[in-house]
Amino acid sequence: HHNIILICASAGPRLDNDKLYRYSYSAEVGLNRLTGSTRGNTGFRISSDVDISLIWRNPEIQDEQLLRLQISNVEVESVGKRSRKNNIFHGSSAESILGKVRLEALQRPFMVLWKMGKIRSLYAHKAEPSTIKNLKRGVASMLMMQLKSGKMSEADASGKCLVEYKATKDHVIRTKHLDTCKTQEMGFTTQSPVLGISGKSTSETVITLENGIIKSADVEETHIFIFNYLTYLISNRQSLMLKKIEVGPTEAAGKDVASVVKSLDDKLMSVGVMVEKVKTKCKGCPNLMDTWKAVRSQLEPGSLSKAEAPRSFLTLLHSLRKASKSEILTVLRNCSKTVLPQLVDAVTSAQTPSSLSAILEFLNFSKKEGLVLQERFLYACGFASHPTETMLQSLLDLSQGQIGSTEIKESIVIIMGALLRKLCLKGACELPTVLKVKEMLLAGPDSTQMESEVQMYLLALKNALLPEGVPILAKYAESEVGAFSTIAITALQRYDPQLIIPEVKKTLNRIYHQNKRIYEKNVRAAAADLIMSSNPSYMEVKNLLLSIGHLPHEMNKYMLSKVQDILRFEMPACKLVRQVMKDMVSHNYDRFSKTGSSSAFSGFMARTADVTCTYNLDILYSGSGVLRRSNMNIYGQGNNALLHGLQVTIEAQGLESLIAATPDEGEEELESFAGMSALLFDVQLRPVTFFKGYSDLMSKMFSMSGDPISVVKGLILLTDHSQVIPLQSGLRASAEFQGGLAIDISGGMEFSLWYRESKTSVNNRGALVVIGNVTVDTDFVSAGVEVGFETEATLDFITTVQFSEYPFLVCMQMDKTTFPFRETVSKQEKLPSGQTFSSKRSRDQLVPGSEFPLHQENSNMCKKVFEQDNQWHSRHVTELFDP
């Protein structure tokens, strides 16, 4: 029997009877930033001896063997290089770390049914702590092997995964495809690829054989997480080395496994091969009320543009996710008026059954008074990172119940559209509630005669982006009501260009070229934008270019500016536009030398390796110099996906009578109106009206303080990722990433008839905090790394128009203030005795403010505006606007 494992052509590995194989074993887990050196790893190593012997062999199937495994000489130490002072493991024994009961359980023998090199069952005492059973599963997983190359699905400690074997005479490589693993763990992640987490996981075991027996086995497993700026690495290493072979116990007799196991130790039971969930009790953790008392002062309205607000929001969120419904209700009912809206944001963002149930019980939608809180709840639902069918059903129930305010009714339906899209993206498009809401939204616009309700359904469809919504939106694009057309066309702009089929293109061309009737300028301009961004044909581009010069004054200038922007910013249509312009060269000079004040401009706000951030500003005036439409967009691109971060549109109409000017063609009958609409992180919000109707305009005109009207204010959970990773060693690592944003967007319009000047402003204030942590927490030792960054920023977009002469003067400014940026890294290791190692580093920097470049023409105009007019502005313009 010098050949300890006998190998036949089709057999698996076999152990010899009456022998004991003594191995040394170690399992270590390390946590770090991806860029960090292994010296700086946080984590621990468990090492021991493992004795393996054959207890029973199935007399009929020689390859079915019952093995007895016993762990001894356990040691626990740090993986990082630490000085003695910083090494919490120094001088401590396995018993002092694990505790007597756990150590005894770990050293208690367990059995493995090993067939053809695969672990079929694992037998241990059921009452042993989960962490101990998991560590035993990790040891047993080292024996997984086969002597032929091939692929198959198999289960070990880390789950059921697709595994690939490459086998040569004394060498086996086992590669596990971790992206295929099915585990017991549940997690969630943000739907948006731009705001989400990307990563890569690998696992490889190299096994060497000597005389057909496992001489060594080494596991290298890594999990990489990447979120924009933050990167993490979790590494799991295991090693099994044969030390010596001794005389072992004799083989037991018996017909089947079950009876043999029972005869050896009747407390042994089959416990499964995969890592089981571990309930960790949090000793001395603050409860929800304690957490709330600690953070509430940072959530006062005045603090919302400071980084403390989103940081406190994330702390509160973690606490809310562990809290019961009654605890949440207690905090809601004992909260001051000023902080309550922020608390509603947090409770809704927690997205647990308890938090949703609590907030629905707390808010009373049949009353008009709670409008702010109701809207904050609805917006937080719209921004939900991983909405459920229950959340959508709750909104559906609300929409069919008694609602005190029409604005809230509108918001409910608009937000249902956003939830519908998120659930469909998650692959949950066929759920009963989703189908019901889908049907309701598609039938919505035609089911009512009320203008406000039609708008509500169109806005909901703009959020839902259902492919079936395209023909409905195309129909409403040709509506005689300008507002319907604008919403329908801007909704179609959000679709994948592939869905803008020839029929829809024909509609858009009819609108732009006014084949059937006259349309308002802003509707035609929106149609032109959509034609240009939906893979236009040569003829479509040619007809658009030929129309320039025959349009209302300001629209000529807008279209010209749009074409220049497509060329300068190299948008998808730019090659075609160049080609068309080359072919019609003789007609270009007169057409392309139009004066006016309208414009379109795109630029880069930021570029990093992972994400590109762009902005565009489109402004269209009426012939009299009054603003018709201003549209500001910010997009983020990353992970091959696009995120519509922000869209703020200000629309105004029918204001010509104020300055005794003549309205443009097709706009003579328009009611006086000004309003603002915002879309934030792919979610369209309910539009806000500044004034509607002449009398409303006049009363506001004289009382207009110029104070901006809030469009959206609150705390948003931007990124939300939670995952437990069962490692092959039997340890469980968890990764949590959360990004919180405090935001305040407001807009305003002021008029001075005296100075014949108007001013529109969009102010964006925000603070962002992103925190990511990876931890390995057993009930005897825990280790973790937390990386965070935070920043505060202000972005103002101001347009000043002087309309005392034509062409009137327009000055646009887009300013970003200097903003702070802070990055922190903290690491921690902790033992049950309370001994803790922790380190924290932070880096602060100031990113200088800047004025985003707009076209040269704008810089020249701004100089003029500020030269002529020092009553309104006493600014040092020369510094700002020197070209």
C-alpha positions, 0 to 999 in steps of 0.5 A: 500500500505505498500507493495511498490513493488508488486511481483507476481510469474512471475512478475518483481519488481514494484514501487508504484505510488504517491511515491518518493523513496530517495536514497543515491548514490556513485560511486568511481574509484580507480587506483593502483598497485596490491600490493599497499594498498587502502590508496595509491589509486588514483582516486575520488568518486562522491556521491549524492542523487537520487530521483526515482518515477513512472511516468507511468505504461503500462495499459496492461503490469503492469511490464512495468514502466517509472521511473523518476530519479533525481540526487541532492546534488552532491559531488566530493572527493578523494578516497585516504587518503590524508593530507589536503595539498595534497587533491586537492578536499579539499574546492572545490564544485561540481560546481567549479569542474564540472562547472555550465553547467555540474552540471545543466545537471547532476541534470536535471531529466531523464527517464528510461523504466524499465520492469521486472527489466531490463532497456529497454531505457534511455531518456535524453537530447541529447545535454548533455555532453557525460560524464554526460549522461554516469554518468546517465547510471551508476545510471540507471544500479543500477536498473538492477535485476531480481527475479529469478535465471538464466543466460542471455545476457543483456546491462548496462552502461559497455556493453552487457554482459553475466550476472548470477543471484542468487535470494533468497527471499530478496537477489539478486546477479548479476554476470557479466562475463566481458570477454564476454562484447561487447562495443563500444570501440576499442583497440589492443594488442600484438599478442605474449602471452609472450610479451602481457598483461594478466589479470582478470576482475570481477563484482558483484552486491549484491541487498537486498530487503525489502518488495520487494523493493530495499533497497540497491545495492552494486557493486564491479568491479575490472580489473587486468592487469599483464605484466611481472613485472608490475601489475595494479588494477582498482576498481569501487565501487558503492552503492545505499541505500534507505534513505526514502519514501515520497509522490511523483508525480501523475502518467501520463496518456498515451497509450505508452512510447514515447507519455508520455515522449514527453508530460513531456519534449519534449527534452528527447530522447532515448540515449541508455544504454551503455556508449558512447565514449567521445572525450577528447580535450588535452589542451596545449598538444605539437604537433608532431613537438614540441615532435620531437624537444624535443626527437630527440637528444636522438635518435642519433645512439650513444644513442641507447644503453641508456634507454633514446632512447626507452623512447623517442621512446615511447613518440614520438610514442604517439604523432605520433598516434595522428598526421595527415599524413601531420604533419608526412611528415613535420617531416620526411622531416626536419630530420637530416641524422643520426636520420632519421633511428630511426624516420622511426622506430617510424613512422612505429611502430605507425601503424596508417593509417596516419603514414603508408601512410606518410612513403610510400610516403616518401620512394622511393623504386625504388632508391638504395640510401635509402637502410638503411631507406627502410630496417628499414621500412620493419623490423619495419613492421615485428615487428608490434604489430598489423599489418593490411591487409593494411600494408600487401597489401602495401608490396605486391604492393611494391614487384610487383613494381620497386625496386632499390635493390635486398636486399630490394626485398628479405627483402620485401618478407621475411617480408611479411611472418612475417606479414602473420603469425601475421595476421593468429594468429589474426584470419585474415587468410582468408582476400583476401590479406592474401590469395593472399600472402599465394599463392605467398609464397607457390608457390615461391620456385618452381617458380624460378631458381635463388638461391637467390630467392629460399632462399628468399621464403624459409626464408619467409616460415620460418616466415609464419609457414603455415601448408601447408608449411611443405611438401614444406620445407621437399622437400627443406631439401633434396636439393643439395644446402646446403643453401636451406637445412639449411633454410628449416630444421631450418624453420621446427624447428620452427613449432609445433612438432605435424606438423612434420608428419612421412613423414617429419621424414623419410626425416630428417632421410634420410638426417642425415643417408645419405641414398641417398647421402652425405650431408654437416655436418651442414645440418646433424647436423640440421636434428639431432636437429630437429629429437630430438626435434620432439617427436622422436621414440625409433628407431630414438633415437637408430639409432642416438646414434649408428651413433656416432663414425662413423661420421666425427671427429667433428660431432661425438663430436657435436652429443655427446655434443647434447645428453649430453645437452638433458640429463643435461637440461632435454629436452623432449627427455631425458627420451627416450635417457636414456632408449636407453642408458641403453639398449645399455650399452655395446657399450657406452664407446668407442662411448662416449669418442670422442675428438673434439671441437664442442659442444652444451650447454643450460642454464638459463639466467633468471627466474622470476615468469612469464617468464623463459629465456633460451639460447643455444649455438651450435658450429660445426667445420670442421675437420681442425678447421675452424668454420662451424656453430655457433648458439646462441638462446635465448628463453622466456617462459611465459603464456604457450607460447614460444617466440624465442627472438633471433637467431644469426647463423654464417656459414662459409664454404670452408675456408680450402684452407686458412690454407692448410687443407683438407676439410671434406667428401662431402665439397670438392667443396664448395665455400668460404663463411661466413655470418650471419643470425638473427631471432629476436622476432620470425621474421627472418631477411634477412641474411648478407654476410661477404664474398662470393668467394675466391677473395672476401675473400682474399680482405677482409682478408687483409682489415679485421679490425675486426670491426663487421658488423651490422646485425640489429639496431633500435628501436622496439615496443615490447609490445603494448596494448591499451584498454578502459574499460567502467565501470558500473558507466559510467566512462571510464578507459583506460589502455596503455602498451608499451615496447620499445627496442633499439637494436644493434646486430653486428657480425664479424669474424677475422682471423690471419694466422700468429697466426693460430687463428680465432675469431668470435663475436656476440655483442648484445647491448640493452636498454628496457623501459616498461611503463604502465599507467591506467587513468580515464579521464573525462572532469572535473577530471582525475586520473592516475597511471603510472609504468615503468621500464628500463634497459640497457644490453650488451651480448657478445658471443666470440669464439676464436679458435687456430688451430695450432694443433689437437684437436684445442683449442676453448674458448667460452665466453658469458658475460653479463655486469653489468646492471642498473635497474630502476623502477618508480611509479607516481600517479596524480589527476588533476582538470580543475582549474589546481590544481594537486596532483602528487607523484613519487617514483623510485628505482634503482639497479645494477644487477651484470654482469656475465659470463654464465656458459658453460661446464667445458671442455670449462673453461679448454680450455679457460685457455690454450688459454689465457696461450698460447696467450698473443699477442691478449688478455691481459685479467685477465683470471684467474678471469674470468675462474676459474672453 
